[in-house]
Amino acid sequence: MTTDNAVHPRDALFDDASDRAPSLPVCDHYCGIEARMRKSLQLQAELGPVFDVTLDCEDGAPVGGEAEHAQMAAELAMSEANMHGRVGARVHPVDHAAFGADVATLVAIAVAVIAVAFMPPPSTEQSHAVAGAEPWSEEAVAMEMKNGQPAFVYFTADWCLTCKANEAGAINREAVQDAFNAAGVRVLAGDWTNGDPEITRFLESRGRAGVPLYLWYEPGREVEELPQILTPSMLIDRAQRPRR
C-alpha cells in the first residue's frame, strides 16, 4: 500500500475550511433549577464555549409549575446570557402531561424573541368561535365596562404557535379560569385564523401587524396591553386585585 496520495478525512469530506463542521464540546452540563442555570450560563460566558449547557425543564420543575419553569428556561436560553449560542433545553418525556406545553413554550419564546410576524392568508371569512371564550367585538368590551366588570381580551389564530402556547400554559389553566370566574372576568377572543377584517383594523389601530395581542380592561383603569408571553400568575393577579 502506498501513502503518497494519502488524504486526511477532514480534507476529503470538505472542499475548504469554511465548509467544515464546527467542533463540539465534549461536556454538556445539565441544570434544573434557576440558580444553577444562571450560574452555568455565567461560567460559560467567562470560560467560552468549552462546554454546552442544557436547561432542564423536567428536573427542577415543581409539580403544578411546569409551565412557569419551562418559560423561565426558554427566556434564559433566548436571553443575552446565552452569549455563545450553545444552550439547549430538555423537555419532559413524550408521554408526560407537560410534554406538549414544554415544546410549545420553548418554540413560542423563540418565535417571540426573534420577532417573527405571523400573517394569515388574505380572506374575507369571519372568525370562528374560540373554545372557552365569547366572540370579541368592541361593543362587547364597551358593554362590560358599562356593567362595571373586568374583561380579558385576546386575539389568536390557529397557526400562531405563541398563541397556542399561551392558551395551553396560561389562559386555559384551571387556576386561571377559577380566578376569572370568582372575579367575574369576561373572556373575549378574536380569532384571526382567516384574517377577519374587523380584527385586522383593530390590530392596526393598536399598532400591531399580527397576533398575539392580549388586553386587560378594567373599569376605572386604562386598558393594559399585556406581554406576548403570558403566565398564570400574571392573569390571576389582575383578576384578584381590588377594584377601583
C-alpha positions in Angstrom: 0.0 0.0 0.0 1.3 3.4 -0.9 0.7 6.5 1.2 1.9 9.1 -1.4 -1.6 10.3 -2.0 -3.0 9.9 1.5 -5.7 12.5 2.3 -6.9 13.3 5.8 -10.7 12.6 6.2 -11.4 16.3 7.0 -9.9 17.3 3.7 -11.7 14.6 1.8 -15.1 15.5 3.3 -15.0 19.3 2.9 -13.9 21.4 0.0 -12.4 24.1 2.2 -12.1 25.2 5.8 -15.3 27.3 5.6 -17.4 24.3 4.9 -16.2 22.2 7.8 -18.5 21.4 10.7 -17.7 23.2 13.9 -16.1 21.3 16.7 -18.4 20.3 19.6 -17.5 20.4 23.3 -17.1 17.1 25.0 -19.0 18.3 28.1 -22.7 19.1 28.2 -23.9 20.4 31.6 -27.5 19.8 32.6 -29.0 22.2 35.2 -32.6 22.0 36.5 -33.1 25.0 38.9 -32.9 28.6 38.0 -29.9 29.4 40.2 -27.8 26.6 38.6 -29.0 27.6 35.2 -27.8 31.2 35.7 -24.5 30.0 37.2 -23.9 27.7 34.3 -24.5 30.4 31.8 -22.2 32.8 33.7 -19.4 30.2 33.7 -19.9 29.5 30.0 -19.7 33.3 29.3 -16.5 33.6 31.3 -14.8 30.4 30.0 -16.1 30.4 26.5 -17.9 27.7 24.6 -15.8 24.9 26.0 -19.0 23.2 27.3 -22.6 23.2 26.3 -25.5 23.9 28.7 -28.8 22.1 28.8 -31.6 23.8 30.7 -33.7 21.0 32.2 -37.5 21.5 32.0 -38.1 18.2 33.8 -35.7 18.0 36.7 -36.2 21.0 39.0 -39.7 21.8 37.7 -42.2 21.9 40.6 -45.3 19.8 40.4 -48.0 22.1 39.0 -45.4 24.7 38.0 -44.1 23.0 34.9 -45.3 25.7 32.5 -43.7 28.5 34.5 -40.4 26.5 34.8 -40.4 25.9 31.0 -41.0 29.6 30.4 -38.1 30.6 32.7 -35.8 28.2 30.9 -36.8 29.3 27.5 -36.4 33.0 28.4 -32.9 32.3 29.7 -32.0 30.4 26.5 -33.1 33.3 24.4 -31.5 36.0 26.6 -28.2 37.8 26.3 -26.8 35.3 28.9 -26.6 32.8 26.1 -23.5 34.5 24.7 -22.2 31.7 22.5 -25.4 30.1 21.2 -24.5 26.9 22.9 -27.6 26.4 25.1 -30.4 23.8 24.7 -33.3 22.5 26.6 -34.5 19.1 27.8 -38.3 18.6 28.0 -40.5 16.1 29.8 -40.9 12.6 28.3 -43.3 12.4 25.4 -45.8 10.5 27.5 -45.8 13.1 30.3 -48.7 15.6 30.5 -46.3 18.5 30.4 -44.5 17.4 27.2 -46.7 19.4 24.8 -46.7 22.5 26.9 -42.9 22.3 27.2 -42.4 22.2 23.5 -45.0 24.9 22.7 -43.5 27.2 25.3 -39.9 26.8 24.1 -41.0 27.4 20.5 -43.2 30.3 21.4 -40.5 32.1 23.3 -38.0 31.7 20.4 -40.6 32.9 17.9 -41.4 36.0 20.1 -37.8 36.9 20.7 -36.8 36.8 17.0 -39.9 38.8 16.2 -41.4 36.6 13.6 -44.6 38.1 12.3 -47.4 35.7 11.9 -49.5 36.8 9.0 -52.7 34.9 7.8 -53.6 34.4 4.2 -55.9 37.0 2.8 -59.6 36.1 3.4 -62.9 37.7 3.8 -64.2 34.9 6.0 -65.4 35.8 9.5 -63.6 34.5 12.5 -65.0 31.4 14.2 -65.7 30.8 17.9 -62.8 30.1 20.3 -63.5 27.4 22.9 -63.9 28.8 26.4 -64.4 32.4 25.3 -67.1 34.6 23.8 -66.5 36.3 20.4 -64.7 39.6 20.7 -66.2 42.9 19.5 -65.7 46.4 20.6 -69.3 46.6 21.5 -69.0 43.6 23.8 -66.0 45.2 25.6 -67.9 48.5 26.0 -70.8 46.6 27.5 -68.6 45.0 30.1 -67.1 48.3 31.1 -70.6 49.8 31.4 -71.6 46.9 33.6 -68.5 47.5 35.8 -66.9 44.1 35.0 -63.3 43.5 34.0 -62.6 41.8 30.7 -59.6 39.9 29.3 -59.4 40.1 25.6 -57.1 38.1 23.4 -56.5 37.8 19.7 -55.4 34.4 18.4 -55.1 32.2 15.3 -54.9 28.5 14.8 -51.5 28.8 13.1 -49.9 31.0 15.8 -47.5 29.0 17.9 -47.1 31.7 20.5 -50.9 32.0 20.8 -51.4 28.3 21.3 -48.6 28.1 23.9 -50.1 30.9 25.9 -53.5 29.4 25.8 -52.3 26.0 27.0 -49.8 27.4 29.5 -51.8 30.3 31.0 -55.2 31.2 29.7 -56.8 27.8 29.8 -55.2 26.7 33.1 -57.7 25.7 35.8 -56.4 28.1 38.4 -56.7 31.0 35.9 -60.2 30.0 34.9 -61.2 29.7 38.6 -59.8 33.2 39.4 -61.7 34.6 36.4 -65.0 33.0 37.4 -64.6 34.2 41.0 -63.9 37.8 39.9 -66.5 37.9 37.2 -63.9 38.4 34.5 -65.4 38.2 31.0 -63.1 36.5 28.5 -63.5 37.6 24.9 -61.4 36.2 22.0 -60.9 37.4 18.5 -60.0 34.7 16.1 -57.7 35.9 13.3 -57.2 32.5 11.7 -58.9 33.6 8.5 -57.8 37.2 8.6 -61.1 38.7 9.9 -61.1 42.3 8.5 -62.6 43.8 11.7 -59.9 42.3 13.8 -57.3 43.4 11.2 -58.5 47.0 11.6 -58.4 46.8 15.4 -54.9 45.4 15.4 -53.7 48.1 13.1 -55.3 50.7 15.4 -53.1 49.3 18.2 -50.0 49.5 16.0 -49.9 45.7 15.6 -49.3 43.7 12.4 -50.3 40.3 13.8 -51.2 38.2 16.7 -51.0 37.5 19.6 -52.4 40.6 21.3 -53.6 40.5 24.9 -55.6 43.3 26.5 -56.9 43.7 30.1 -59.9 46.0 30.5 -61.0 47.1 33.9 -63.4 49.9 34.9 -61.6 52.9 36.2 -58.3 51.9 34.6 -56.6 52.5 31.3 -56.7 49.4 29.0 -53.5 47.4 29.7 -51.6 45.7 26.9 -50.0 42.5 28.4 -46.7 40.9 27.3 -46.7 38.5 24.4 -45.7 35.7 26.7 -48.3 35.1 29.5 -48.0 33.3 32.8 -50.9 32.1 35.0 -49.8 34.4 37.9 -49.9 37.4 35.5 -53.6 36.8 34.9 -54.6 35.6 38.4 -53.0 38.7 40.0 -55.1 41.0 37.8 -58.3 39.1 38.4 -57.8 39.2 42.2 -56.6 42.8 42.7 -59.0 45.2 44.4 -61.4 47.1 42.1 -61.4 50.8 42.0 
